[in-house]
C-alpha cells in the first residue's frame, strides 16, 4: 500500500510539474513560414484526407458564405459554418465584399475552425478595374491597347491590385489575352486587339502590375490570363464555338501571347477556355494544359475552368459519359479547379467515384491540389491572412487613381479622320449641337460594376466648355418608334441653329459584350438615318464612335469629315472625349484592330499571310481603317533610319534608330511602329509583323530619336519540323505611323551558323 501511495504521489507530482512547465507545441512544417513553399505544400498534402483534397478544387458562390445586397456582400452569414465546415473549401467567387471585415471573418473561420486551417482563395472579376462598387474603372482593354502605352497599363494594374487586395480579395480573372480576329465576337472589348506582339506587351504589363513585387504583399493579387487558348476566333464569331487551327499557327500567334504572360509576366493563374481546338475541349487538352503550359513554359500556378466549361464536355461537346468521366478527363489533362460546374455534393461524389474507378489517378489529384495550395502559400494566406480594415479608405478611388484613369482614357482615343482640320473645335464655334442618345451614356464597359457610372459625353462637354460654347442636346431617335420622326426633326432643327454638330454613334450595351455576338457590324437603321439627315444640313459634323468592337462605317467614313474612335473609356471617358474634341488634349491613340469594310472581308487582320487576299467584285479590297492608324492635330516627319549592323548572327540582336520631327504647330505625341518581314523562310510568314513601338512627345519644330532593339527571339518561327528557330536570310524593316503608313524602310541579314543553317534558341 505504501508503494502504491508513493507511486500516486510521484504521478501527481509529475502531473503538477507538467502543468507548471508545459511542453511547447510543435508547429507542423506547413505552418512554418521559414520553410520553402514546396516543402510546406508536400507536408500539408500528406496530412489531408481525400475529401479535404477534393474540396480544395471546388469553388463556392458568395451567397453561400455571406449576406448579399445585390452584387456586393454586406456581412458574413451563418451558412459559412455549414459550407466551409471542418474540411475547408478551395475558393469563393461572386462575393464582392464591401469591406475587408467580411473576408477577414470568413478567413478567420477557415483558419481557426477547420481541421487543418487551410485559407480560402477569394476570386473576383476586374478586367479594367475591380468590379466591386466604388472602385476605379479604367478604359476597357481594347481602349487601353489603343494607347500603345504599356507603362500606363502597368499603372492601371497596380491600382487595380491595390484596390482589390484592400477588400481582402486575392485573385482577379484576367487579363483577357485572346486575339479577336473576328470582330463579330462580342468580347472584343475585353481584349488588347488583334496583334500578338501588342497584346503580349500589354498582357505582360498588366500581369506584372497586378502581381506586384511579391504576391504576399497587400497590394498584389494573383493574375489569371484567359481564355486558354485560341478562344478569340470562334466559328462565325459566335462565343464558345469551335476553333479549327493548326499547331504552327496556334503557337506562332495565339499561344505566343500567353507564353509571354507566363515567362515574362510570371502569371500564376490561368483559365481554360470553353471552346475546343481541333476536336478537343480546352479543359480536356493534355497537350495544352500540361505539355505546353507546364512542361514547356514552366508554369507553376493553377488552372481554373471557365464557368461551366467542364460540364460542357458532358452536355455540349459530348466527350464524357457522366460527371465522373468529365472531371477525370479534365484533372488528368492538367486542370485544377471547377467553376460552378457541378453542385458541391455531386462534385465530391463524382470525384470520389472517378478515383475509386481508376479514371482519375491519385497523382493527378495530388498535383491539382498542390497547385491550389501553392498559390495560397505564395499569396501569404497561411502567414498573413488578414487585411488591415482601414486600408480600403486610404487606397480606394483616390485622386491619383482618377488621374491615371483620365490619362489612360485620353491616350486611348484615336482620331480616324480630320478633313480640313475640323477638329479641334475652334474659337469660331459658339454653338454646338450634340446628337444621339449615346451622348448621355455613363456605361463603363463590360465587366465593370453595373451600378458604377462614368461621366457622359454631354455632361463632360458642358463641364469642359463652360460658358464659352452654347451646347444643345437632342437624342435624334429612341426605342419608341412613334416618336422617331419628331425626334429626328428636333435634332435637325438643333443642328441647323448651331455652328457645328457632334453626333455620337456606336453600340448600345444590349449589343456588345459577352454572349452578344453580331451577324453584321453596320450601324443600326436609326443611327444611319440620323447621321445621313444631319449630313444633309450642310453643317460641319463630327462623329464620335462609342463602341466595343470595330464597326463597318463605310458611309460615315466617306461623307463625314471628322471621326473619333473612343471605345468605352471607364470612369473618365466623357471628360477625355471632351478634352480631345476641344483641343485640350492632342489625340495620340492608334487602332489596335483593323476596321473592315464588311463582314464579308472577315477575318481581316493586318499580319496576314501572302496569299490571304480580300479581292471581291463588289467592294474595295483595302481595310476601312488599318491596324495602327490614328491621326494627330499636328504632323510628324520620319527620317534618318539607321540599322546598326548589316548582318547579325542567329542569336544576335539588331539596334534600329530613326529621327522623328514635329512639323506642325502644336505639341503632340506620335506612336512609332516597327514592323519586319521575313523575306524567304521554310514556312509561310506574315507580310509584316509588329516587333516594336514607342511613344514620343515633341513640341512644334522639335526632333527626337527613337531607338528599338530587335532581339533574335522576335525573328523566330516554327519550322517544318515544328521547332522554334531563327532562320538565316534577309529581314525587311518597316517603320511608320500605322501598318499601312510606312515612312522609312531598310533591311538586314541573319547569317547562317557554320554548323547548321538554322539553330534552335530553346
Secondary structure, 3 states (H helix, E strand, C coil): CHHHHHHHHHHHHHHHHHHHCCCCCCCCHHHCCCCCHHHHHHHHHHHCCHHHHHHCCCEEEHHHCEEEECCEEEEECCHHHHHHCCCCCCEEECCCECCHHHHHHHHHHHHHHCCCCCCCEEEEECCCCCCCCCCCCCCCHHHHHHCCCHHHHHHHHHHHHHHHHHCCCCEEECCECCCCCCCCCCCHHHCCCCCHHHHHHHHHHHHHHHHCCCCCCCCCCEEEEEEECCCCCCHHHCCCCCECCCHHHHHHHHHHHHHHHHHCCCCCEEEECCCEECCEEHHHCHHHHHHHHHHHCCCCCEEEECCCHHHHHHHCCCCCCCHHHHHHHHHHHCCCECCCCCCHHHHHHHHHHHHHHCCCCHHHHHHHHHHHHHHHHHCCCCCCCCCCCCHHHHHCCCHHHHHHHHHHHHHHCEEEEEHHHCCCCCCCCCEEEEECHHHHCCCCCCCCCCCCCCCCHHHHHHHHHCCCCEEEEECCCCCCHHHHHHHHHHHHHHHHCCCEEEEEEECCHHHCCCCCCCCCCECCHHHHHHHHHHHHCCCEEEEEEECCCCCECHHHHHHCCEEEECCCCHHHHHHHHHHHHCCCCCCCCCCCCCECCCHHHCCCCCCCECCCCCCCCCCCCCCCECCCCCECCCCEEEEEEEECCCEECCCCEEEEEEEEEECCCCCEEEEEEEEEEECCCCCCCECCEEEEEEEEEECCCCEEEEEEEEEHHHHCEECCCCCEEEECEEEEEEEECCCCCEEEEEEEEECCCCCCCEEECC
